Amino acid sequence: MGWESLRDPTLIWFFIGLFCVIAEFALPGLIIFFFGIGAWIVSLLTWVTDISVFFQVSVFIVTSVSALITLRKKLNPLQPDHPDVTDDFKGKIVVVCEPVSKGKPGCVTFKGSRWKAETLSAQVLKEGQRVRILGHESIVLHVEPLEEEEE
């Protein structure tokens, strides 16, 4: 096997496919994998028959995109779940560090950091008061005062 074999389209497409499949581990998203499959299909095709470069690239594009469209949703459940960050926030009890009132944001302390907070409550939430997180919008937490028996 000399240097001439490195110009063999079968090997070139095989290594492109191998690179794409390995790259999928570094860049998960289940997209690059399908281009690897497309490259391997072209590799098999060039091994069986002699086809032009234009046809090779055409087959690569068609098979890669077709596999991506048809198989990605079926294989996506195999991907690890990404936890929803909202679950880490909702219902947690936090302490007000700057007064919060309706229409005037303040600040709360959550997990050792200060967060901008807003409330829909008519009540002014005072510094040091414990409140519950209802949710968040971007980096702003929505909070409500605790009931008397919860404090």
Buried (B, 14 or more C-beta within 10 A) or exposed (E): EEEEEEEBBBBBBBEBBBBBBEBBEEEEEBBBBBBBBBBBBBBBBBEEEEBEEEEBEEBBEEBBEEBBEEBBEEEEEEEEEEEEEEEEBBEBBBEBBBBBBEEEBBBBBBEEEEBBBBBEBEEBBBEEBBBBBBEBEEEEBBBBBBEEEEE
